[in-house]
Amino acid sequence: MIEKLLNFLWKYIAGPIIADAKNAETAVWNGVTAQTGYNLFNTVTWAVLAAFFGYFIYREFDRRDISFTPETVVASVPFILIGGMLRFIEDAGVLVFFLRPFLITPIIYFVIAGIYLASFVGAIKISEKYGKSRERVLAEIGTLFLTPVAFYTFYLLFQFGINWSLLLISLLIPGVLTAGFYWLFRDTGFGEAPYYLIAFSQFFGGAVSMVSVSQGYVQKQLLAQFSTQLFGAPGILVVKTGLLAAVLYIMQDMEDDEITEAILVLALTVVGLATGLRVLLRLVAGI
């Protein structure tokens, strides 16, 4: 019974991560072959874990009376960019194997979350001691971590070579769509920086995915695969735009629940911006 359980966990949970870390389609352990990418079991597992930790953080922040606002999420963008860049660095195959599983999705989410929570606590203490804005301190800490990661990412990009045309089109599409969002909502309750951030994140993630599919890249997420089968290459952009509309509809009645609103902004920004950045960097580097 235990052996069957271990084989199941390997095939559907751990094995896909190891295969991804080896840049291989499969990984074998104890005679059981695991396929890289997402399947129904690991998708559900990671979603449940994410929901659990999100709820736990919500309860702790609420219990300790710690404010967490959409504006805090805007200050957290450097940490989100770090996640996308580290994922690309892992894809580039320049790290020792021991480190690579820690930078595979979704393990990397927990790694970045740990760094972020430690930085968040540090920002609170620094802001209280020196009378500075917590959001400003958090952004400064994030930028401090981001700078060396960004420099190394750009170094790798120039080593591989940059496809400037793919870079331009991948940024132009979400830029135009975000400008349209701004024009439509600038005089409404959604005419603030956090909402522009989640709009750009969803448009960016969808546009980059669309361009990557047109270049022959294979999508590993089940939702992305399904949307592409349903709508073609623009499928994930259509789905992400629909997700953005749904979340904005929910948010319009959440003025008294700032923490939940901020968590939604954070979740959409992470799945759009971090994932999209990783795909964009792979796309323009040709790996």
Steps between C-alpha positions, in 0.01 A plus 500: 500500500778742598694416185195571284453834676866593448481401134186711459663802667804459279307462175260788549658738757878475547601339172377779272707749701816288474443446127463875454818562702685258270358675190361159400158381394506216753666388822515143630509379861436151629394398150228768487513762224381854569420751228612861525234770525163517667240228545167492678647377829785748540282785376243429770770444764675830436169687480391359837836585659488852359146547634602366841803727534304796367230443761760448775672828412163675488411373848838595644493850353144549621579362848809716539322804351762532224378702204557352156363717222502506119758779529723258696481263203624775268802543729552123481555491122882458530447166677263387224758591236764305691283189473466529122871567452614215726270265310669609176847452653400145586376448143837621370665193656781695667435383857619186676232234514468522879359853475276452199200324667464800732447724198245277327134600502330475744785450753637840405176662618567378854866609481407852389214511752745422781736778388207737460348434843839548668545826307147607589565453872831683463327788321249533784775519762709747298202722429404506868856577610580772247153633422517410131217371286474123525425470127806708414725287720356181355562624145858595592569156649350334194710716268810405699429131439393559140809690383754212489239260360412749225865561411565126468181455297605771253846344481346166401272668248790660319686169513213323326413793276176700502222472245400865499196458276342244735584721796333800338177325402476329842513839673300696245183288525457527880609863487221588257241295692602658832472846343146405396426383855629832633282695258189302599550499878708808582198684649360201690586315819743289297699802385786434744848347476413153644233445235722620217757253634269199489366605159849523354599173669213307343541659157876445518479135604236427235680685220837337570336158511326571169825605333688201643239257365532659157873428521448132578538504879299236685281609791520287814214641706170317451295820475736644239485177298121491514457866405737460204311194379175695531596840357836443332815698583306800646318265738692576818473874434122459469485298823720744694291794381189315620671428833586868536138599436372243751737612774420867444130416524562326835717786627240768449318380814810443716576848630482384863726194453831653403711192576297274270509764229878528535543121486300490176716779355812311608380167357412648161825694483707191581331268250509768233823691548735237645392221265486734203848635572647150509335412169609830343862453602503146361332619183741784421802288597384207286519232770 
